[in-house]
Amino acid sequence: MSRRTVRIWLLASLALALLVLGFALSLGGALSGSAPGIPDPGALTTLGLPLMKFVSDALGVVTIGLLVSAAFLLVSGPSGLQGLASKAMLLTSRTAGLWALSGVLYYVLAASDLFAIPVFQIRSFSILSQLFTGISLGRTIAAQIVIALVIALFARRTITVPGATWLLAAAALGIAVPALSGHSAGSGAHDLAVVSLGFHVVGASLWVGGLVGLIWIAFHGSKRLPGAVARYSPLALWCLGAVAISGLVNAAIRVESLGNVFTTSYGALILMKVAALVVLAGFGWAHRKTTVRALIASEAADDLQRARWAFARLALAELTVMGAAFAVAVALSRAQPPVSDNLYTTRVEQILGGPLPAAPTVANFLFGFSPSGVGIAVVLVLGSLYARGLVSMHRRGDAWPIGRTISWYIGLVVIAWATFGGLGGYSHVLFSAHMVSHMLLAMVAPIFLVLGAPLTLAMRTLPGPRAPGERAPRQMLIKTLHSWPVKIVTHPIVSVSLFIGSLYGLYFTNIFENLMNSHLGHGAMDLHFLLVGTLYYYVLVGIDPSPRKLEPLVRFGVLMVTVPFHAFFAISIMAASTVIAGDYWRMLDRPYRTDLLRDQYVGGSISWAMGEIPLILVMGAIFVQWYRSDRRDSRRHDRAEANNQDRELEAYNAYLASLNADGKRRTP
């Protein structure tokens, strides 16, 4: 297969994607024009808006693919990016610039569409500014433009793997930003829809972008292709799982019932995406069984050349299907779901993502379910990554302590109950339930997580360097653990300040009420509790490598310093004469537990009482670590003494032997 053939195939794939886009838009009703009596922005906007959306997404995916190639697929040298990786960064600067330009055109077309003004009649900047100030879509497009511009400016000057990795993270954020607007932002299960769509978009972009990067590497005839394919294969598998699961969740929110999948045009578009996903899974299986093995096994130059073009042919066919799938996704964003975006009309239903739950019972608390996108994502991602690490250890024949595994998954169960279990549902409507959830996320689950030693597991299972001096994921993790930002945040003063300071800064200011008034804000608060708690207990009882080694006595002292501040916080809540975030609780107008101040007092009492649980757990963990450290020191001392005694005995014997020899020499 020649390079000219590759170019022709890419152009044909683009043409097919545009044809699929037109068909899908027509099927979804996006090309039918405005209803009678509603102003029409014109044919240019009707056709140009989805087309520019497709172009913008495609440029974003290509940008991500080049960054994936530079940061992870291609081999880096001791001095940083070199060769084809350096060329990828230069090309990234151009594609990111085009991504930003397409975003500007998309912004103008979106203003034309939303305000029903033909494009060439937009002569006032105020119309464009209204899109930014009044509609979330305008802000998300603007954020994407800014991110693309930042990547375009810095990519040309980036010469290290960590720098390319940071730009890749920025690109992933830029491609996911639109999930905050549109059908996802307006759906009933708001945070679940937003989080699932974010995972769907990022997973698909990494998947398609990585394949684009591989085709680009093969196009240049690089001998690094086999190693790049070996790195991409597990990434593609993870992306396939993320796209499938998140897509299923997002579709379930949109169509409400299985019947709508087969009876509506929106459902037909979903079926088209499902069919594409199945075909792509088949391509992935074919890659693993044929081309990947052939590339890795090829030694002679001729064998490598044949395997390279065999891979390119299959990859181009896969990319063609991916392009069509992206076209259908753009059409889906313009189609009207069977379930109205305004399913929940009251302020309470919009905040809670559903109706007010019934009066709490023991069964509701223990076995209830309240979908939380943030909580579900945390549990699934952390559980899957840890399980993958265990599988890698098992395949190598290495042992991993069962206690660490049990501890890790106990922590995830606690997170699940506190976020999307029965407790998580009532944490939105009762201050007392919220405080239980807070305590579990900040003071109980993190203890079990840090005792699971996830960083140690990651360092033993992440890919290592393929060549001397390469900055592989394992080396990047080790370097990060010893970086100056980590040294700062793991200082006991900093970790304690974040852990305690967030309590007072959150509940005794307006921040708490503002976050409670948003379903996503509540999820962000849960994530904050978990992160600061994990950092605090990582410093106290963590068994993972850390840039700071604290003696058990120092750890116990840090714990004793923290306890009074937490107790004073709980007492302040109990003694308060005004309701914290009172407007929010009164707005809920719940028919049970109507005494808000009493419920707040109960929440403070729970906070005080639950503070004793982690105290006992941490004291036990510190005692065990202290005991084990003392035993290790004793064994080390005994070995040193034994070695010293052996050396002293050998020296003494040598001395006697020298005396004997000297005496013999002096004897007549």
C-alpha positions in Angstrom: 0.0 0.0 0.0 1.6 3.3 -1.1 1.3 6.7 0.6 -0.9 7.9 -2.3 -3.3 5.0 -1.6 -3.4 6.0 2.1 -4.3 9.6 1.2 -7.0 8.5 -1.2 -8.4 6.2 1.5 -8.5 9.0 4.0 -10.3 11.3 1.6 -12.8 8.5 0.8 -13.4 7.9 4.6 -14.0 11.7 5.0 -16.5 11.7 2.2 -18.3 8.7 3.6 -18.5 10.3 7.1 -20.0 13.4 5.5 -22.6 11.3 3.7 -23.4 9.5 7.0 -23.7 12.9 8.7 -26.2 14.1 6.2 -28.3 10.9 6.4 -28.2 10.9 10.2 -29.2 14.6 10.4 -32.1 13.9 8.1 -33.2 10.9 10.1 -33.0 12.8 13.3 -35.0 15.7 11.9 -32.3 18.3 12.2 -32.6 19.3 8.5 -36.4 19.7 8.4 -36.2 23.4 9.2 -38.0 25.5 11.8 -41.6 24.9 12.7 -44.2 27.4 11.3 -44.2 30.7 13.2 -40.6 30.2 14.5 -37.8 32.3 12.9 -35.5 30.4 10.6 -31.7 31.1 10.8 -31.3 30.1 7.2 -29.9 27.1 5.3 -26.3 28.1 5.9 -26.7 27.8 9.7 -28.9 24.6 9.4 -26.3 22.8 7.3 -23.2 24.6 8.5 -23.7 24.1 12.3 -23.5 20.3 12.4 -20.8 20.3 9.7 -18.6 22.7 11.7 -19.3 20.6 14.8 -18.0 17.6 13.0 -14.9 19.4 11.8 -14.2 20.8 15.2 -14.5 17.4 16.9 -12.3 15.8 14.2 -9.6 18.4 14.7 -9.8 17.9 18.4 -9.4 14.1 18.0 -6.4 14.5 15.7 -4.8 16.8 18.2 -5.3 14.2 20.9 -4.0 11.5 18.7 -0.7 13.4 18.0 -0.3 14.1 21.7 -0.9 10.4 22.6 1.7 9.5 20.0 4.3 11.9 21.4 3.7 11.2 25.1 3.1 7.4 25.2 3.2 5.6 21.9 6.6 6.7 20.6 9.9 6.0 22.5 11.4 9.1 24.1 15.0 9.6 24.8 16.9 10.7 28.0 16.8 14.3 26.8 13.1 14.3 26.0 11.0 14.1 22.9 13.0 13.4 19.7 12.6 12.3 16.1 9.0 11.6 15.1 7.7 12.5 18.6 9.2 16.0 18.3 7.6 16.3 14.8 4.2 15.2 16.3 4.4 18.2 18.7 5.0 20.6 15.8 2.1 19.2 13.9 0.0 19.4 17.1 0.5 23.1 17.2 -1.1 23.4 13.8 -4.0 21.1 14.4 -4.8 22.8 17.7 -4.8 26.2 16.0 -7.2 24.9 13.4 -9.3 23.4 16.2 -9.5 26.9 17.8 -10.4 28.5 14.5 -13.2 25.9 13.8 -14.4 26.6 17.4 -14.8 30.3 16.5 -16.8 29.5 13.4 -18.9 27.1 15.4 -19.6 29.7 18.0 -20.9 32.2 15.4 -23.1 29.5 13.8 -24.4 28.6 17.3 -25.3 32.2 17.9 -27.1 32.3 14.6 -29.0 29.1 15.4 -30.0 30.0 18.9 -31.1 33.6 18.2 -32.6 32.6 14.8 -30.6 35.3 12.9 -28.9 34.4 9.6 -25.1 34.4 9.8 -24.5 37.4 7.6 -27.0 39.5 9.5 -25.1 39.2 12.7 -23.5 42.6 12.8 -23.5 43.3 16.5 -21.0 42.0 19.0 -23.8 42.1 21.6 -25.4 39.1 20.0 -22.3 37.0 20.3 -21.7 38.2 23.9 -25.3 37.2 24.8 -24.5 33.6 23.8 -21.6 33.7 26.3 -23.3 35.4 29.2 -26.8 33.9 28.9 -26.3 30.3 27.6 -24.0 27.6 28.9 -23.3 26.4 25.3 -21.6 29.7 24.6 -19.3 29.4 27.6 -18.4 25.8 26.8 -17.5 26.6 23.2 -15.4 29.6 24.4 -13.6 27.4 27.0 -12.8 24.9 24.2 -11.4 27.6 22.0 -9.2 28.9 24.8 -7.9 25.4 25.6 -7.2 24.8 21.9 -5.3 28.1 21.7 -3.2 27.3 24.8 -2.3 23.9 23.2 -1.4 25.6 19.9 0.9 28.0 21.7 2.7 25.6 24.0 2.9 22.5 21.8 5.6 24.0 19.6 7.8 24.7 22.7 7.2 21.4 24.5 10.2 19.0 24.4 9.5 16.7 27.3 7.2 13.8 27.9 5.6 15.3 31.1 4.9 18.5 29.1 3.2 16.5 26.3 1.2 14.6 28.9 -0.1 17.9 30.4 -1.1 19.1 27.0 -2.9 15.8 26.4 -4.8 16.3 29.7 -5.8 19.8 28.5 -6.9 18.5 25.2 -9.0 15.8 26.8 -10.6 18.5 29.0 -11.3 20.6 25.9 -13.0 17.8 24.1 -15.1 17.0 27.2 -16.2 20.5 28.0 -19.3 20.5 25.7 -20.8 17.7 27.9 -21.7 20.5 30.3 -24.2 21.9 27.9 -26.9 20.5 25.6 -29.1 17.5 26.2 -26.8 16.2 29.0 -26.9 19.4 31.0 -30.7 19.6 30.7 -31.6 16.1 31.5 -33.2 14.9 34.7 -30.3 12.8 35.9 -28.0 15.8 35.4 -24.7 14.7 36.9 -25.1 11.1 35.7 -25.7 12.4 32.1 -22.9 14.9 32.2 -20.3 12.5 33.7 -21.3 9.6 31.4 -21.1 11.8 28.3 -17.8 13.1 29.4 -16.3 9.6 29.8 -17.9 8.7 26.4 -16.4 11.6 24.6 -12.9 11.3 26.1 -12.8 7.5 25.7 -13.9 7.8 22.0 -11.4 10.6 21.4 -8.5 8.7 22.9 -9.5 5.6 21.0 -9.9 7.2 17.6 -7.0 9.7 18.2 -4.6 6.9 19.2 -5.5 5.0 16.0 -4.9 8.2 13.9 -1.5 8.5 15.6 -0.6 4.9 14.7 -1.6 5.5 11.1 0.5 8.6 11.1 3.5 6.6 12.5 3.0 3.9 9.9 2.7 6.5 7.2 6.2 7.7 8.0 7.6 4.1 7.9 8.9 4.3 11.5 10.5 1.3 13.0 8.8 2.4 16.3 5.5 1.2 15.0 5.5 -2.3 16.7 6.3 -0.8 20.1 3.6 1.9 19.6 1.0 -0.7 18.6 1.8 -2.7 21.7 1.3 0.4 23.9 -1.9 1.3 22.1 -3.6 -2.1 22.3 -4.5 -2.0 26.1 -5.4 1.6 25.8 -7.9 0.8 23.0 -9.4 -2.0 25.1 -9.9 0.4 28.1 -11.5 3.0 25.7 -13.8 0.4 24.2 -15.1 -0.5 27.7 -15.5 3.1 28.7 -17.3 4.0 25.5 -19.6 1.0 25.7 -20.6 1.5 29.4 -20.9 5.3 29.3 -22.9 5.1 26.0 -25.3 2.6 27.5 -25.9 4.8 30.6 -26.3 7.9 28.5 -28.7 6.2 26.1 -30.8 4.8 29.0 -31.2 8.4 30.3 -32.4 9.7 26.9 -34.8 7.0 25.7 -36.4 6.0 29.1 -37.7 2.7 27.8 -36.5 0.0 25.4 -39.5 0.5 23.2 -38.3 4.0 22.3 -35.1 2.6 20.9 -37.0 0.7 18.1 -39.8 3.2 17.5 -38.2 6.6 17.3 -35.6 8.2 15.0 -33.5 9.0 18.1 -33.4 5.3 18.9 -32.5 4.5 15.3 -29.4 6.7 15.6 -28.5 5.0 18.8 -28.7 1.6 17.1 -26.4 2.9 14.3 -23.8 3.8 17.0 -24.3 0.4 18.6 -23.7 -1.3 15.3 -20.5 0.8 14.7 -19.3 -0.2 18.2 -19.8 -3.9 17.5 -17.9 -3.6 14.2 -15.1 -1.7 15.9 -14.9 -4.4 18.6 -14.5 -6.9 15.7 -11.7 -4.8 14.2 -10.0 -4.7 17.6 -10.2 -8.5 17.9 -8.7 -8.9 14.4 -5.9 -6.5 15.3 -4.9 -8.5 18.4 -5.1 -11.9 16.5 -3.3 -10.9 13.3 -1.5 -7.5 12.8 -0.4 -6.8 16.3 1.3 -10.3 16.6 2.8 -9.9 13.2 4.3 -6.5 14.0 5.8 -7.6 17.3 7.1 -10.9 15.9 8.7 -9.3 12.7 12.5 -9.1 12.8 13.6 -8.8 9.2 13.0 -5.5 7.4 10.8 -7.1 4.7 8.7 -8.8 7.4 8.3 -5.5 9.2 7.3 -3.7 6.0 4.6 -6.3 5.1 3.3 -6.3 8.7 3.2 -2.5 8.7 1.1 -2.2 5.6 -1.2 -5.0 6.7 -1.8 -3.1 9.9 -2.3 0.2 8.0 -5.0 -1.4 5.8 -7.0 -2.8 8.8 -6.5 0.4 10.7 -7.7 2.6 7.8 -10.8 0.4 7.6 -11.3 0.8 11.3 -10.9 4.6 11.1 -13.5 4.7 8.3 -16.1 3.2 10.7 -15.0 5.5 13.5 -15.5 8.5 11.3 -19.0 7.4 10.5 -19.7 6.8 14.2 -18.6 10.3 15.0 -20.9 11.7 12.3 -23.8 9.8 13.9 -22.8 11.3 17.3 -22.9 14.8 15.9 -26.4 14.1 14.5 -27.5 12.7 17.9 -26.5 16.0 19.6 -28.9 17.8 17.2 -31.7 15.3 17.5 -34.5 15.6 20.1 -34.6 12.7 22.6 -37.9 10.9 23.2 -37.6 12.0 26.9 -38.1 15.7 27.3 -35.1 17.7 28.7 -37.6 19.3 31.0 -38.7 16.0 32.6 -38.3 17.6 36.0 -39.9 21.0 36.1 -39.7 22.1 39.8 -36.6 23.6 41.3 -36.4 20.7 43.8 -36.5 18.1 41.1 -33.9 19.8 39.0 -31.5 20.0 41.9 -32.1 16.5 43.2 -32.2 15.0 39.7 -35.6 13.5 40.5 -38.5 13.8 42.9 -38.0 14.3 46.7 -37.4 10.8 48.2 -39.9 9.3 50.6 -39.6 9.5 54.4 -36.4 7.7 55.4 -36.5 4.2 56.8 -33.8 1.7 57.7 -34.5 -0.2 54.4 -34.2 3.0 52.4 -31.0 4.0 54.0 -29.4 0.6 53.6 -30.7 -0.6 50.2 -31.8 2.5 48.4 -30.2 3.7 45.1 -29.7 7.3 44.0 -27.7 7.6 40.8 -24.7 9.8 41.2 -22.4 10.2 38.2 -19.4 11.3 40.3 -19.8 8.4 42.8 -20.4 5.7 40.2 -17.4 6.9 38.1 -15.1 6.9 41.1 -16.1 3.4 42.1 -16.0 1.9 38.6 -12.7 3.5 37.6 -10.8 2.8 40.9 -12.2 -0.7 41.1 -11.4 -1.6 37.5 -7.8 -0.2 37.7 -7.1 -2.0 40.9 -8.5 -5.3 39.4 -6.3 -4.8 36.3 -3.3 -4.4 38.5 -4.1 -7.6 40.4 -4.5 -9.5 37.1 -1.1 -8.3 35.9 0.5 -9.4 39.2 -1.2 -12.8 38.9 0.0 -13.3 35.3 3.5 -12.6 36.3 3.3 -15.1 39.2 3.8 -12.3 41.8 2.0 -12.3 45.2 0.0 -9.5 46.5 -1.3 -9.4 50.1 -5.0 -10.3 50.2 -5.5 -7.8 53.1 -4.6 -4.9 50.9 -7.2 -6.0 48.3 -9.9 -6.5 50.9 -9.1 -3.1 52.4 -9.3 -1.4 49.0 -12.7 -2.8 48.0 -14.1 -2.1 51.5 -13.2 1.5 50.9 -15.0 1.5 47.5 -18.1 -0.1 49.1 -18.2 2.8 51.6 -17.9 5.3 48.8 -20.7 3.6 46.9 -23.1 3.7 49.9 -22.2 7.3 50.7 -22.6 8.6 47.2 -25.2 6.6 45.2 -26.5 4.2 47.8 -29.4 4.9 50.1 -27.3 7.2 52.3 -26.2 9.2 49.2 -29.8 9.9 48.2 -30.7 11.3 51.6 -27.5 13.3 51.8 -29.1 15.8 49.5 -32.2 16.3 51.6 -31.1 15.8 55.3 -28.2 17.6 56.9 -27.8 14.7 59.3 -27.5 12.2 56.4 -25.2 14.6 54.6 -22.9 14.7 57.6 -22.8 10.9 57.8 -21.9 10.8 54.1 -19.2 13.5 54.7 -17.7 11.6 57.5 -17.6 8.3 55.6 -16.0 9.9 52.5 -13.4 12.0 54.4 -12.6 9.9 57.5 -13.5 6.2 56.9 -13.2 5.3 53.2 -9.7 7.0 52.8 -8.2 4.8 55.6 -9.1 1.6 53.7 -8.0 3.1 50.4 -4.5 4.1 51.6 -4.1 0.7 53.3 -4.8 -0.9 49.9 -1.4 0.5 48.7 -2.7 1.5 45.2 0.5 3.4 44.3 2.7 0.4 45.1 0.5 -1.8 42.9 0.6 0.8 40.1 4.4 1.0 40.2 4.6 -2.8 39.9 2.3 -3.1 37.0 2.5 0.1 34.9 4.5 -0.1 31.6 8.2 0.4 32.1 10.8 1.9 29.7 11.3 0.2 26.3 14.7 1.8 25.9 17.3 3.2 28.3 16.3 6.6 29.5 12.7 6.5 28.3 10.2 8.3 30.5 7.6 5.5 30.7 4.4 5.7 32.8 6.1 3.9 35.7 8.9 6.4 35.8 6.5 9.3 35.5 4.6 8.1 38.5 7.8 7.7 40.5 9.0 11.1 39.4 5.7 12.7 40.4 5.8 11.2 43.8 9.2 12.9 44.4 8.2 16.2 42.8 8.1 19.4 44.8 4.3 19.8 44.6 3.8 16.4 46.2 6.4 17.2 48.8 4.5 20.3 49.7 1.0 18.8 49.9 2.3 15.8 51.9 3.8 17.9 54.5 1.9 17.3 57.8 1.1 21.0 58.2 -0.4 21.3 54.7 -2.4 18.0 54.8 -3.8 18.8 58.2 -4.6 22.4 57.1 -6.5 21.1 54.0 -8.3 18.5 56.0 -9.5 20.8 58.9 -9.6 24.0 57.0 -12.0 22.7 54.4 -14.5 21.9 57.2 -14.6 25.5 58.5 -14.2 27.1 55.1 -17.1 25.0 53.6 -19.8 24.9 56.3 -19.3 28.4 57.9 -19.4 30.3 54.5 -21.8 30.4 51.6 -19.8 27.8 49.7 -21.8 24.9 51.2 -25.2 26.3 50.2 -24.0 27.2 46.7 -22.7 23.7 46.1 -25.9 22.1 47.5 -27.9 24.1 45.0 -26.3 22.1 42.2 -26.3 18.3 41.6 -22.8 18.6 40.1 -21.8 20.8 43.0 -22.8 18.2 45.4 -20.8 15.6 43.5 -17.8 18.0 43.5 -18.1 18.3 47.3 -18.1 14.6 47.7 -15.0 14.3 45.5 -13.3 17.0 47.6 -14.1 15.2 50.9 -12.6 12.0 49.4 -9.4 13.7 48.1 -8.5 15.7 51.2 -9.3 12.7 53.4 -7.1 10.4 51.3 -4.2 12.9 51.4 -4.5 13.2 55.2 -4.5 9.5 55.8 -1.8 8.9 53.2 0.4 11.0 55.3 -0.7 9.3 58.6 -1.0 5.6 57.8 -0.1 5.3 54.1 2.1 2.3 53.2 2.8 3.5 49.7 6.1 5.2 48.9 6.1 8.9 50.0 8.5 11.8 49.7 8.2 12.2 53.4 8.9 9.4 55.9 7.3 10.1 59.3 8.1 8.1 62.4 5.0 6.4 64.0 5.3 8.7 67.0 5.2 11.8 64.8 2.1 10.3 63.0 0.4 9.8 66.3 1.2 13.4 67.3 -0.3 14.7 64.0 -3.5 12.7 64.7 -3.7 14.1 68.3 -3.4 17.6 67.0 -6.2 17.1 64.5 -8.7 15.6 66.9 -9.5 18.8 68.9 -10.1 20.9 65.8 -12.6 18.3 64.5 -14.3 18.1 67.9 -14.6 21.9 68.1 -16.1 21.9 64.6 -18.8 19.3 65.6 -19.5 21.3 68.8 -19.9 24.5 66.8 -22.5 22.8 64.6 -24.4 21.5 67.6 -24.4 24.9 69.3 -25.4 26.9 66.3 -28.6 28.9 66.7 -29.1 29.4 62.9 -29.5 26.8 60.2 -26.6 26.4 57.9 -27.7 26.8 54.3 -31.2 27.4 55.7 -32.6 28.7 52.4 -31.7 25.5 50.7 -33.3 23.2 53.3 -36.4 25.4 53.4 -36.7 25.4 49.6 -36.9 21.5 49.7 -40.0 21.8 51.9 -39.7 18.2 52.9 -42.7 16.7 54.8 -40.5 14.8 57.3 -37.9 16.0 59.8 -39.2 19.5 59.5 -37.2 20.8 62.5 -34.2 22.0 60.6 -32.2 23.1 63.6 -32.8 19.7 65.3 -31.6 17.9 62.3 -28.5 20.1 62.2 -27.9 19.3 65.9 -28.1 15.6 65.0 -25.6 16.1 62.2 -23.2 17.8 64.5 -23.5 14.9 67.0 -22.9 12.4 64.3 -19.8 14.3 63.2 -18.5 14.2 66.8 -19.3 10.6 67.4 -17.9 9.4 64.0 -14.7 11.2 64.7 -13.9 8.4 67.2 -14.1 5.6 64.5 -11.2 6.8 62.4 -9.2 7.6 65.6 -9.5 3.9 66.6 -8.7 2.7 63.1 -5.7 5.0 62.7 -4.3 4.2 66.1 -4.6 0.5 65.3 -2.9 1.0 61.9 -0.1 3.1 63.5 0.5 0.5 66.2 0.8 -2.3 63.6 3.1 -0.2 61.5 5.1 0.8 64.6 5.4 -2.9 65.6 6.5 -4.0 62.2 9.0 -1.2 61.9 10.4 -2.1 65.3 10.7 -5.8 64.2 12.4 -4.8 60.9 14.8 -2.5 62.8 15.5 -5.4 65.3 16.2 -7.9 62.6 18.4 -5.4 60.8 20.3 -4.7 64.0 20.7 -8.4 64.7 22.0 -9.0 61.2 24.5 -6.1 61.5 25.6 -7.4 64.9 26.1 -10.9 63.5 28.1 -9.5 60.6 30.2 -7.4 62.9 30.8 -10.4 65.2 31.8 -12.5 62.2 34.2 -9.8 61.0 35.6 -9.3 64.5 36.2 -13.1 64.9 37.8 -13.3 61.5 40.0 -10.3 62.3 41.0 -11.9 65.6 41.8 -15.2 63.9 43.9 -13.4 61.3 45.7 -11.6 64.1 46.5 -14.9 65.9 47.6 -16.4 62.6 49.9 -13.4 62.0 51.5 -13.8 65.4 52.0 -17.4 64.8 53.7 -16.8 61.5 55.8 -14.0 62.9 56.9 -16.3 65.8 57.9 -19.0 63.4 60.0 -16.5 61.4 61.8 -15.4 64.5 62.5 -18.9 65.9 66.2 -20.0 65.2 
